[in-house]
Amino acid sequence: MAENSGLEPTNIDQAAALDQLKDRMSGEEAATAVSTTRKTIGLLTDTNANARLALDVLLLDYPGI
């Protein structure tokens, strides 16, 4: 599933949904989504950020969702 990765997905029950998402996103978009997720997790753990608002912004930043 992952580009040039020998790893199998751990959530096999979501394989069809992951395949569809993989076909709609580029590797750069996926990397941006991961980076944004990590940034949001950092904000939620290191600051007094409002969790609901942080997750709203996170989902708005995801490409194709």
SVG drawing of the C-alpha trace seen along z (x, -y; Angstrom):
<svg xmlns="http://www.w3.org/2000/svg" viewBox="-15 -27 26 34">
<polyline fill="none" stroke="black" stroke-width="0.4" points="0.0,0.0 2.7,-2.5 5.0,-3.7 8.2,-1.6 7.3,-0.2 7.3,3.5 5.0,3.0 1.4,4.3 -1.3,2.2 -2.3,3.2 -6.0,2.4 -6.8,4.9 -10.5,4.3 -10.0,0.8 -8.0,2.0 -10.7,1.0 -11.0,-2.5 -7.3,-2.9 -6.9,-1.8 -9.5,-4.4 -7.7,-7.1 -4.3,-6.1 -5.6,-6.5 -6.8,-10.1 -3.7,-11.4 -0.2,-11.9 2.7,-11.0 3.3,-14.7 -0.3,-15.2 0.0,-12.1 3.2,-13.5 1.6,-16.9 -1.3,-15.1 1.0,-13.2 3.0,-16.4 -0.1,-18.3 -1.3,-15.5 1.9,-15.5 1.9,-19.2 -1.7,-19.1 -0.8,-16.3 2.1,-18.4 -0.2,-21.4 -2.7,-19.3 -0.1,-17.8 2.2,-20.8 -0.3,-23.7 -3.7,-24.5 -5.2,-24.4 -8.9,-23.8 -9.1,-20.2 -12.3,-20.6 -11.0,-23.6 -7.6,-22.0 -9.3,-18.9 -11.5,-21.0 -8.5,-22.8 -6.7,-19.5 -9.5,-18.0 -9.8,-21.2 -6.1,-20.9 -6.4,-17.3 -6.3,-17.0 -9.3,-15.5 -11.4,-15.0"/>
</svg>
